[in-house]
């Protein structure tokens, strides 16, 4: 990656925010599925 030094702290925060948001969405979907089917 040639643009490593230019955008160094940005991808880390993006990965953390994406992982947290994806985890929240997945857990909400799992809870909805459990509530609907059980």
C-alpha positions as CSV (number, residue, x, y, z in Angstrom):
1,X,0.0,0.0,0.0
2,X,1.7,3.2,-1.1
3,X,-0.8,5.4,0.8
4,X,0.1,3.9,4.2
5,X,1.7,6.9,5.7
6,X,-0.9,9.3,4.4
7,X,-4.0,7.5,5.9
8,X,-2.5,5.7,8.8
9,X,-5.0,6.2,11.7
10,X,-8.1,6.3,9.5
11,X,-8.4,2.6,8.5
12,X,-8.1,1.5,12.1
13,X,-11.0,3.6,13.3
14,X,-13.0,2.6,10.2
15,X,-12.4,-1.1,10.9
16,X,-13.3,-0.7,14.5
17,X,-16.5,1.3,13.7
18,X,-17.5,-1.2,11.0
19,X,-16.9,-4.2,13.2
20,X,-18.9,-2.7,16.0
21,X,-21.8,-1.7,13.8
22,X,-21.8,-5.1,12.0
23,X,-21.8,-6.8,15.4
24,X,-24.8,-4.7,16.6
25,X,-26.7,-5.3,13.4
26,X,-26.0,-9.1,13.5
27,X,-27.0,-9.3,17.2
28,X,-30.2,-7.4,16.5
29,X,-31.1,-9.7,13.6
30,X,-30.4,-12.7,15.7
31,X,-32.7,-11.4,18.5
32,X,-35.4,-10.6,15.9
33,X,-35.2,-14.1,14.5
34,X,-35.3,-15.7,18.0
35,X,-38.3,-13.6,18.9
36,X,-40.1,-14.4,15.6
37,X,-39.5,-18.1,15.5
38,X,-39.5,-18.8,19.2
